[in-house]
Amino acid sequence: MPTVIVTDEIEIIGPGRGRGRGGDGKPPGGDGGGGANDGGGGGSAVPQRTYITGMTVALGGILMFFMALVSAYIVRKGTSNDWRPLEVPRILWVNTAVLILSSFTLSFSRKRFLQGDKSAFRHWWLVTCALGFLFLVGQVVAWRQLANAGVFLATNPSSSFFYVFTAAHGLHLLGGVLALFWVAVLPMRRLTQSTATTVAAMYWHFMDGLWVFIFLLLLLGR
């Protein structure tokens, strides 16, 4: 009867080597991070859709808050005898144009980012930050104009809603300005720059559209 001799292969594993790994001990063709980090210095492997979903939920909450204010505005205006129409400061037209322009510069910046032109991306991204800050300064100027005309928070229900709407939106937009500046200047640690720019752009465009709606409400619904 023939004898079968089985010879085991002996693999010699040297320092820094392992089965299926390169000379640096890492899996071939990857850095162990799932390819999710495009320049973030230790970013997480959380998928981009997770952040997008989170931002969508947050924007939904913000929208509900402002819609509650809109409902209160309409009810108060329709049921009160002391409502006096508020003359909207003309500078709000300029502020609105500035904010709309910022959405265009942000979109242009994102396009440069996707094309790999990091220098142009950062330039136009910071231009968007500056336009956002300019819008906030313009809102403060509008408040000062109203105050100089003797119109304050408690002057009339219409002026109360004007201050509440513009202040609430201004605070949310200030958060957006800070987020844009953070994306442009500070290194990414917990998420990739691609994800950060996508999520920040979602927030900024939402705030832009929300302001246009509020402005038309204050202008046409007074």
Backbone bond lengths (Angstrom), bond angles and torsions (degrees), N, CA, C in turn:
res aa  C-N    CA-C-N  psi(-1)  N-CA   C-N-CA  omega(-1)  CA-C   N-CA-C  phi
1 M - - - 1.482 - - 1.512 108.91 -
2 P 1.310 118.78 129.10 1.483 120.38 -175.63 1.515 110.93 -67.18
3 T 1.293 114.18 146.69 1.463 121.43 179.80 1.522 109.68 -99.94
4 V 1.390 117.16 129.64 1.473 122.03 179.70 1.511 108.42 -100.61
5 I 1.288 115.30 122.56 1.469 121.10 179.62 1.517 108.65 -106.30
6 V 1.356 117.75 120.60 1.452 123.42 -179.86 1.513 108.78 -100.81
7 T 1.308 114.16 123.88 1.465 119.40 -179.83 1.519 109.20 -108.24
8 D 1.324 118.11 119.87 1.470 121.95 179.05 1.524 109.95 -81.39
9 E 1.340 112.69 137.55 1.461 117.41 174.33 1.512 108.78 -78.81
10 I 1.290 115.98 135.51 1.461 120.99 177.32 1.511 107.95 -110.40
11 E 1.352 115.00 117.73 1.462 119.80 179.81 1.511 108.29 -97.72
12 I 1.280 114.99 124.50 1.456 120.60 179.70 1.512 108.20 -89.92
13 I 1.313 115.27 118.91 1.457 121.11 -179.50 1.507 108.65 -102.75
14 G 1.304 114.50 113.52 1.450 119.47 -179.57 1.508 111.35 -90.25
15 P 1.311 116.73 177.75 1.471 120.62 178.63 1.520 111.17 -59.94
16 G 1.348 114.92 132.11 1.461 119.60 175.53 1.506 113.70 77.15
17 R 1.411 117.89 8.20 1.456 119.26 -179.09 1.522 109.18 -122.29
18 G 1.319 115.19 151.42 1.450 119.80 177.73 1.506 108.68 -158.29
19 R 1.340 114.42 164.19 1.458 118.32 -178.34 1.528 110.11 -61.50
20 G 1.339 115.67 129.30 1.460 120.71 177.89 1.508 113.29 73.03
21 R 1.349 119.58 13.98 1.454 121.38 -178.57 1.513 109.86 -122.35
22 G 1.284 115.93 160.01 1.447 121.48 177.90 1.504 110.32 -86.27
23 G 1.302 115.18 -172.12 1.452 120.41 -177.93 1.507 113.79 -66.56
24 D 1.341 118.64 -17.17 1.440 120.03 -179.72 1.514 112.16 -99.93
25 G 1.343 117.10 9.38 1.446 120.53 176.26 1.510 114.14 79.93
26 K 1.332 118.75 7.58 1.456 121.96 -179.26 1.514 109.55 -103.32
27 P 1.336 116.91 154.50 1.456 119.39 176.29 1.512 110.54 -60.59
28 P 1.331 118.12 143.09 1.461 120.25 -178.60 1.521 111.50 -64.85
29 G 1.337 114.27 139.94 1.454 120.23 174.85 1.504 114.29 76.78
30 G 1.324 119.94 16.81 1.456 119.62 -179.48 1.502 110.62 -160.16
31 D 1.329 116.06 169.52 1.449 121.04 -179.86 1.519 111.30 -114.23
32 G 1.354 115.95 15.82 1.442 119.48 178.54 1.506 113.38 80.49
33 G 1.320 118.18 -1.52 1.458 120.77 -176.58 1.506 113.34 -103.92
34 G 1.311 118.78 8.62 1.452 120.79 178.09 1.510 113.69 73.49
35 G 1.364 117.30 11.07 1.457 120.12 178.66 1.508 113.31 68.23
36 A 1.352 116.98 19.96 1.460 119.20 -175.65 1.509 113.12 -91.59
37 N 1.303 117.15 -10.24 1.467 118.98 -174.24 1.510 110.02 -109.61
38 D 1.315 116.94 120.45 1.465 120.30 -177.14 1.513 111.75 -111.08
39 G 1.275 117.90 34.38 1.457 119.25 177.38 1.496 111.08 128.69
40 G 1.319 117.34 40.68 1.438 118.93 -174.64 1.492 115.73 -115.54
41 G 1.305 121.56 2.82 1.443 120.27 176.72 1.507 112.61 59.68
42 G 1.348 117.66 63.94 1.441 120.19 175.50 1.511 113.51 89.59
43 G 1.333 118.10 30.69 1.446 121.06 -179.83 1.511 111.41 -69.58
44 S 1.327 117.22 161.95 1.443 121.67 -178.43 1.513 109.96 -81.47
45 A 1.349 114.74 166.33 1.450 120.26 179.88 1.519 111.26 -96.30
46 V 1.331 117.84 18.87 1.463 121.45 178.25 1.517 108.61 -65.82
47 P 1.336 118.58 129.81 1.476 120.35 -178.38 1.525 111.81 -61.72
48 Q 1.328 114.70 151.27 1.461 119.97 -179.23 1.516 111.45 -60.92
49 R 1.326 116.85 -34.82 1.464 119.58 -177.42 1.522 112.12 -62.55
50 T 1.342 117.18 -25.03 1.460 120.01 178.17 1.526 110.36 -65.83
51 Y 1.323 116.36 -44.74 1.466 120.50 178.09 1.526 111.25 -67.63
52 I 1.319 116.85 -37.97 1.454 120.24 179.00 1.526 110.63 -64.64
53 T 1.334 115.97 -41.46 1.461 119.78 177.42 1.520 110.99 -63.39
54 G 1.330 116.51 -42.71 1.456 120.41 178.36 1.521 112.17 -61.93
55 M 1.336 116.67 -42.06 1.457 120.11 178.53 1.530 111.04 -66.80
56 T 1.325 117.04 -38.05 1.459 120.49 178.10 1.527 110.98 -61.24
57 V 1.320 116.46 -42.92 1.470 120.72 177.87 1.531 110.27 -63.30
58 A 1.343 116.35 -43.59 1.465 120.57 179.76 1.525 111.19 -62.40
59 L 1.321 116.79 -42.88 1.465 120.38 178.98 1.521 111.10 -65.48
60 G 1.326 116.44 -34.18 1.455 119.68 175.66 1.524 111.59 -62.43
61 G 1.345 116.06 -40.65 1.460 120.15 177.12 1.528 112.15 -64.68
62 I 1.334 115.83 -41.70 1.473 119.81 177.81 1.522 110.75 -63.27
63 L 1.328 116.22 -41.85 1.461 120.27 179.40 1.528 111.30 -62.21
64 M 1.327 116.82 -41.50 1.462 120.37 178.37 1.528 111.16 -62.75
65 F 1.327 116.63 -38.91 1.464 120.62 178.69 1.525 110.88 -61.53
66 F 1.329 116.46 -47.82 1.462 119.57 -177.91 1.525 111.56 -71.39
67 M 1.327 117.90 -32.94 1.457 119.56 176.53 1.524 111.01 -66.73
68 A 1.331 116.78 -31.99 1.468 119.57 174.41 1.527 110.38 -65.13
69 L 1.343 116.50 -40.33 1.461 119.67 176.09 1.526 111.27 -64.11
70 V 1.319 116.37 -40.00 1.469 120.36 178.98 1.527 110.31 -62.72
71 S 1.323 116.51 -43.54 1.457 120.32 178.91 1.529 110.81 -61.39
72 A 1.337 116.16 -43.98 1.464 119.99 178.42 1.525 110.37 -63.53
73 Y 1.322 116.73 -38.38 1.468 121.63 178.38 1.531 111.06 -60.57
74 I 1.322 116.21 -47.69 1.469 120.63 -177.47 1.524 110.85 -66.59
75 V 1.333 116.84 -43.44 1.461 120.46 -179.18 1.526 110.77 -65.29
76 R 1.334 115.99 -45.83 1.469 119.92 -178.62 1.523 111.26 -63.08
77 K 1.307 116.12 -40.41 1.461 120.23 -179.45 1.527 111.40 -67.00
78 G 1.333 116.58 -36.94 1.455 120.20 -175.87 1.516 114.84 -82.20
79 T 1.320 117.31 -15.65 1.467 119.70 -175.01 1.523 113.53 -115.33
80 S 1.339 117.90 4.23 1.464 119.80 -176.35 1.517 110.93 -109.17
81 N 1.336 114.74 151.65 1.463 121.11 176.06 1.527 112.14 -101.68
82 D 1.322 115.78 -4.67 1.467 119.79 -176.41 1.524 112.38 -107.43
83 W 1.299 116.07 13.23 1.476 119.91 -178.13 1.518 109.97 -77.14
84 R 1.320 116.42 123.43 1.465 121.37 175.96 1.529 108.75 -119.63
85 P 1.333 117.03 125.54 1.470 119.86 -178.25 1.523 111.46 -55.61
86 L 1.316 114.87 138.36 1.463 120.68 -179.66 1.523 109.91 -97.17
87 E 1.314 115.54 130.28 1.461 119.96 175.01 1.521 108.66 -76.75
88 V 1.319 115.34 111.42 1.467 120.43 -176.20 1.528 109.43 -69.22
89 P 1.336 118.36 129.20 1.477 119.95 178.29 1.526 111.72 -57.56
90 R 1.318 115.36 138.00 1.467 119.23 -176.80 1.527 113.26 -64.60
91 I 1.320 115.75 -23.70 1.467 117.52 -178.47 1.530 111.50 -64.67
92 L 1.329 117.28 -17.91 1.463 119.32 177.87 1.521 111.86 -64.27
93 W 1.335 116.78 -27.49 1.464 119.17 174.34 1.527 110.39 -63.92
94 V 1.325 115.78 -43.66 1.466 120.39 178.52 1.530 109.91 -65.62
95 N 1.323 116.39 -43.94 1.466 119.89 179.51 1.522 111.35 -59.48
96 T 1.321 116.25 -41.67 1.471 120.35 -179.94 1.522 110.71 -64.14
97 A 1.324 116.61 -42.97 1.471 120.16 178.41 1.528 111.03 -62.45
98 V 1.330 116.42 -39.48 1.467 120.53 179.52 1.525 110.36 -64.09
99 L 1.320 116.82 -42.34 1.466 119.36 -178.18 1.523 111.39 -69.18
100 I 1.319 117.05 -39.44 1.471 119.75 176.60 1.529 110.10 -62.86
101 L 1.339 116.48 -41.85 1.460 120.39 177.44 1.526 110.84 -59.76
102 S 1.324 116.59 -36.75 1.470 119.96 -179.05 1.524 111.74 -63.78
103 S 1.326 117.37 -30.92 1.466 119.72 176.60 1.525 111.15 -67.23
104 F 1.329 115.89 -36.43 1.466 119.54 177.46 1.530 111.23 -67.99
105 T 1.332 116.97 -43.63 1.474 119.09 179.14 1.521 111.04 -65.89
106 L 1.337 116.77 -33.80 1.468 119.48 177.80 1.522 111.04 -67.50
107 S 1.324 116.39 -42.45 1.463 119.87 177.87 1.525 111.04 -63.45
108 F 1.318 116.75 -40.10 1.464 120.87 178.13 1.529 110.49 -64.50
109 S 1.327 115.85 -40.05 1.457 120.17 178.34 1.528 111.16 -63.76
110 R 1.330 116.93 -42.88 1.465 120.75 178.25 1.525 110.81 -62.09
111 K 1.322 116.57 -38.42 1.455 120.08 179.18 1.521 110.68 -63.61
112 R 1.339 117.08 -42.30 1.466 120.89 177.51 1.541 110.51 -63.93
113 F 1.328 116.38 -37.16 1.462 120.22 178.63 1.525 111.17 -63.05
114 L 1.325 117.08 -44.96 1.460 121.23 -179.37 1.519 111.91 -67.06
115 Q 1.342 116.15 -24.33 1.465 120.09 177.04 1.526 112.26 -87.03
116 G 1.324 116.98 -1.63 1.455 120.76 177.02 1.511 114.85 86.00
117 D 1.311 117.97 8.06 1.468 121.62 179.46 1.529 108.27 -90.59
118 K 1.321 116.53 83.86 1.456 121.16 -174.31 1.522 112.95 -66.38
119 S 1.326 117.47 -31.95 1.454 120.29 -179.32 1.531 111.10 -66.35
120 A 1.341 116.82 -48.83 1.459 120.85 178.12 1.523 111.01 -65.62
121 F 1.320 115.82 -36.81 1.463 119.73 177.60 1.528 110.90 -58.00
122 R 1.317 115.56 -50.17 1.470 118.64 -177.55 1.525 111.03 -65.83
123 H 1.332 117.42 -38.93 1.460 120.62 179.85 1.526 111.10 -59.04
124 W 1.322 117.17 -53.34 1.461 120.27 -176.62 1.518 112.02 -72.82
125 W 1.314 116.49 -27.17 1.470 119.57 175.83 1.532 109.84 -65.89
126 L 1.327 116.29 -42.61 1.465 120.22 178.01 1.529 111.45 -70.41
127 V 1.337 117.16 -31.12 1.466 119.73 173.48 1.527 109.76 -61.46
128 T 1.321 116.60 -40.25 1.463 120.90 176.86 1.526 110.81 -61.99
129 C 1.330 116.78 -42.01 1.471 120.67 176.17 1.526 110.49 -58.28
130 A 1.330 115.74 -44.76 1.465 120.06 -178.80 1.528 111.35 -64.13
131 L 1.324 116.94 -40.43 1.461 120.27 178.59 1.528 110.99 -65.47
132 G 1.334 116.01 -38.71 1.461 119.27 176.80 1.517 111.76 -63.14
133 F 1.324 116.03 -42.31 1.467 119.94 177.70 1.525 110.62 -65.18
134 L 1.336 116.53 -38.45 1.463 120.78 178.01 1.524 110.65 -62.91
135 F 1.319 116.80 -39.11 1.462 120.43 176.98 1.527 110.56 -60.78
136 L 1.327 117.59 -44.23 1.460 121.06 179.81 1.525 111.27 -63.39
137 V 1.324 116.30 -39.85 1.463 119.65 176.86 1.528 109.70 -62.35
138 G 1.332 116.50 -40.94 1.457 120.32 178.39 1.525 112.29 -63.05
139 Q 1.327 117.09 -35.17 1.467 120.08 177.07 1.533 111.02 -65.80
140 V 1.312 115.99 -40.08 1.469 119.69 177.17 1.527 110.13 -63.33
141 V 1.329 116.46 -39.64 1.464 120.36 177.53 1.528 110.01 -61.73
142 A 1.324 117.28 -40.65 1.467 120.56 178.14 1.520 110.96 -61.71
143 W 1.332 116.93 -42.07 1.475 119.80 178.10 1.524 110.93 -63.08
144 R 1.316 116.32 -41.04 1.470 119.80 179.45 1.522 111.30 -65.09
145 Q 1.316 116.61 -38.71 1.457 119.92 177.55 1.522 111.24 -62.19
146 L 1.315 116.44 -42.60 1.461 120.04 177.62 1.529 111.04 -65.25
147 A 1.333 116.26 -42.10 1.464 119.85 179.71 1.523 110.73 -63.31
148 N 1.324 117.40 -40.52 1.467 120.70 178.48 1.531 111.66 -65.39
149 A 1.342 115.15 -26.03 1.470 119.44 177.66 1.524 111.61 -88.00
150 G 1.335 117.16 3.89 1.458 120.86 179.04 1.513 114.49 81.96
151 V 1.326 117.35 18.92 1.471 121.95 179.14 1.525 108.19 -106.49
152 F 1.341 115.15 114.38 1.460 120.38 -177.26 1.527 110.23 -121.40
153 L 1.319 115.51 -176.01 1.460 120.97 -176.82 1.525 111.53 -58.70
154 A 1.338 116.98 -42.52 1.465 121.20 -175.23 1.525 113.58 -97.43
155 T 1.318 118.02 9.92 1.461 120.21 -177.20 1.521 111.84 -65.91
156 N 1.320 115.87 -44.24 1.457 121.30 -175.82 1.531 108.09 -157.23
157 P 1.339 118.93 153.92 1.473 119.23 176.99 1.525 113.27 -54.85
158 S 1.325 117.63 -36.48 1.470 119.83 -179.97 1.521 111.23 -66.13
159 S 1.339 117.54 -41.54 1.460 120.19 178.01 1.522 111.03 -68.57
160 S 1.335 116.98 -33.69 1.470 120.20 177.43 1.519 110.51 -61.51
161 F 1.318 116.40 -46.76 1.461 119.80 179.56 1.526 111.23 -66.49
162 F 1.328 117.59 -35.66 1.462 119.85 178.23 1.528 110.22 -59.80
163 Y 1.324 116.21 -49.27 1.464 119.75 -179.29 1.529 111.36 -64.61
164 V 1.329 116.85 -40.06 1.469 119.80 -178.91 1.528 110.48 -66.01
165 F 1.326 117.01 -46.64 1.471 120.62 -179.95 1.530 111.02 -60.55
166 T 1.322 116.47 -50.93 1.466 119.68 -175.23 1.523 111.99 -69.60
167 A 1.337 117.34 -35.98 1.462 119.50 179.40 1.530 111.25 -70.12
168 A 1.340 116.76 -42.81 1.463 120.21 179.59 1.526 110.83 -63.21
169 H 1.319 116.18 -44.43 1.470 119.02 178.08 1.524 110.76 -66.65
170 G 1.330 116.81 -40.12 1.462 119.92 179.81 1.515 112.85 -60.96
171 L 1.335 117.15 -39.79 1.465 120.44 178.42 1.527 111.09 -65.05
172 H 1.327 116.06 -42.07 1.471 119.35 178.28 1.533 110.43 -65.79
173 L 1.335 116.78 -38.64 1.459 119.15 -179.87 1.527 111.20 -70.16
174 L 1.326 116.75 -34.56 1.462 119.62 176.14 1.522 110.47 -59.72
175 G 1.332 116.24 -41.30 1.467 119.24 174.77 1.515 111.76 -59.92
176 G 1.346 116.67 -37.24 1.457 120.09 177.60 1.515 112.64 -66.77
177 V 1.332 117.03 -39.56 1.469 120.78 177.92 1.524 110.31 -61.93
178 L 1.326 116.45 -44.79 1.467 120.19 179.07 1.525 111.33 -63.35
179 A 1.327 116.24 -38.98 1.465 120.00 178.85 1.522 111.04 -65.83
180 L 1.332 117.37 -42.39 1.461 120.40 178.20 1.524 111.19 -62.10
181 F 1.319 115.93 -42.59 1.464 119.64 179.53 1.522 110.57 -64.13
182 W 1.312 116.44 -39.91 1.470 120.73 179.22 1.521 110.84 -62.22
183 V 1.331 117.24 -43.35 1.466 121.09 -179.56 1.521 110.74 -63.47
184 A 1.331 117.84 -37.90 1.461 121.30 -175.42 1.518 112.99 -78.01
185 V 1.324 117.65 -31.06 1.464 120.23 -169.08 1.526 113.24 -109.02
186 L 1.317 117.40 -43.83 1.457 120.36 -172.45 1.530 111.45 -88.93
187 P 1.332 117.83 149.12 1.462 120.46 179.28 1.519 111.53 -71.18
188 M 1.339 115.99 146.08 1.457 121.31 178.18 1.540 109.29 -78.02
189 R 1.317 116.88 133.65 1.457 120.64 -179.88 1.528 112.29 -121.07
190 R 1.315 117.59 -39.55 1.447 120.42 -176.09 1.526 113.47 -106.34
191 L 1.323 118.33 -8.17 1.441 121.52 177.89 1.523 108.62 -153.34
192 T 1.318 116.16 162.79 1.451 120.07 -177.33 1.527 110.47 -78.21
193 Q 1.323 115.66 160.05 1.457 119.39 178.82 1.517 110.76 -66.98
194 S 1.315 117.88 -32.61 1.456 120.85 176.66 1.525 110.67 -61.11
195 T 1.329 116.34 -45.71 1.465 120.29 178.26 1.517 110.78 -65.62
196 A 1.331 116.80 -42.05 1.461 120.80 -178.55 1.521 111.22 -61.96
197 T 1.329 117.67 -44.28 1.455 120.28 -179.96 1.532 111.35 -66.05
198 T 1.326 116.62 -37.43 1.465 120.32 179.82 1.525 111.32 -64.94
199 V 1.322 116.08 -48.36 1.465 120.86 -177.52 1.532 111.02 -67.66
200 A 1.341 116.56 -42.17 1.466 120.26 179.04 1.526 110.95 -63.77
201 A 1.329 117.01 -38.78 1.465 120.50 178.70 1.529 110.77 -65.81
202 M 1.333 117.08 -38.84 1.469 120.27 176.11 1.526 110.52 -56.99
203 Y 1.317 115.58 -48.28 1.464 120.64 -177.85 1.527 111.07 -63.53
204 W 1.333 115.69 -43.69 1.465 119.66 -175.10 1.530 111.32 -66.82
205 H 1.317 117.48 -45.05 1.462 120.16 179.90 1.537 110.48 -64.61
206 F 1.318 116.10 -35.31 1.466 119.52 177.23 1.529 110.45 -64.04
207 M 1.336 116.48 -45.11 1.462 119.60 179.12 1.526 111.67 -63.78
208 D 1.309 116.09 -34.92 1.470 121.08 177.21 1.528 110.08 -63.11
209 G 1.328 116.30 -52.62 1.456 120.08 179.80 1.517 112.75 -62.72
210 L 1.327 116.42 -37.26 1.454 120.36 178.72 1.524 110.97 -63.56
211 W 1.344 116.90 -40.84 1.452 119.02 179.42 1.530 111.80 -65.34
212 V 1.323 117.61 -40.16 1.467 120.15 178.19 1.529 109.57 -59.06
213 F 1.317 116.54 -41.38 1.467 120.50 178.38 1.526 110.86 -63.82
214 I 1.341 116.66 -46.17 1.470 120.54 -179.68 1.525 110.68 -62.96
215 F 1.324 116.16 -42.69 1.470 120.07 -179.20 1.533 110.84 -61.46
216 L 1.328 117.04 -44.28 1.463 119.93 178.68 1.524 110.84 -65.44
217 L 1.323 116.98 -36.44 1.463 120.27 177.74 1.534 110.64 -63.17
218 L 1.328 116.12 -45.76 1.476 119.69 -179.19 1.525 111.18 -69.69
219 L 1.317 116.26 -30.53 1.461 120.36 -176.80 1.530 111.98 -81.05
220 L 1.326 116.34 -45.53 1.465 120.80 -173.98 1.517 113.35 -96.59
221 G 1.329 116.60 -22.63 1.466 119.02 -176.02 1.507 114.37 -100.14
222 R 1.320 116.39 13.61 1.464 118.58 -177.08 1.509 112.46 -75.50
